Amino acid sequence: MTPGPTNTLLDVAGLSVGQAQDSRLKSGVTVVVGDVPMVAGVHVMGGAPGSRETDLLAPDATVPGVDALVLSGGSAFGLAAADGVAEVLREEGRGFEAAGHRVPIVPAAILFDLANGGEKSWSGSPYPALGRSACLAHGGPLAMGSVGAGTGATVAGLKGGLGSASARLPSGATVAALAAVNALGQVTVGDGPRFWAAPFEQAGEFGGLGVATGPAPPPLTKRSSGGNTTIAVVATDLTLDKASATRMAIAAHDGMARAIVPAHTPLDGDLVFGCATAQRPTDDDDLLLLGHVAATCLARAIARGVFLAEHIETDTLPTWAERFGDNEA
């Protein structure tokens, strides 16, 4: 299945993305905003998650849709990024109506990037302001690599980053993923440049080096670095209910496990949001393929985030480009 025109989450009609980062802090925020409230679900498979307003995404919860989804660095401090996002949306008149008030619904998830070499001795949390800046920036192109929530992300042996990928179903519907990659495990295989996600690569989007051969090496981890978690959004322009959006998020975790070894560990807070913008009707064939395609998009997005990472002063790990460059081995 071929990617959409931008090969990013922006190929899903009805969505926009905003990002903000601070290179000195070495952290940032990525916000996915719906043109109108989005149906959404969530699934957590890591043992150390950090999240906000995820209970209301349960299929039996009252709120029918969300205004935005937030991915942030900063560990628990980063959950405050949703405050800045909610402020902007409230100013725009967005939100769930309750007793004459508009309350923006902004679920959020965080990754731990406090030990990445950035300046973390702030006297007041920078995350509400970063969230506000990211939300105000939504509507432009989607940058990848060392931006937004992926600014200070790391994986075993390399810098992590923010990546995205999309695909078209046979019906013409679009599925896409966005991931901030900060895993305990490896995204590349052994000591080489090839990615675990290589079987799903489209048009050389993360180097075109192909699949690693030979026995799979023992996985490496960054356990001593003290901070992990990959957080993601998978989205579609199909019409889904909350249960189906949750099922898409559950299935998308297969892509995380295909792209990161090991994934879903007790020291990762791996979380996937699923959302749908209801731009197209859904048939049974779409539902059968939806989880699989969301998973392959997520695997590709993870690899792209690491492949496109860029050097920032005081980095504790090399980027993929710094370590492997034009290596074709």
PyMOL commands that set and color helices and strands:
alter all, ss='L'
color gray80, all
select helices_A, chain A and resi 9-11+55-57+75-91+127-136+148-150+198-200+223-225+242-259+284-307+320-324
alter helices_A, ss='H'
color red, helices_A
select strands_A, chain A and resi 15-22+27-44+51-52+66-72+96-98+101-103+108-110+154-155+158-159+161-168+174-181+231-238+271-280
alter strands_A, ss='S'
color yellow, strands_A
deselect
rebuild
show_as cartoon
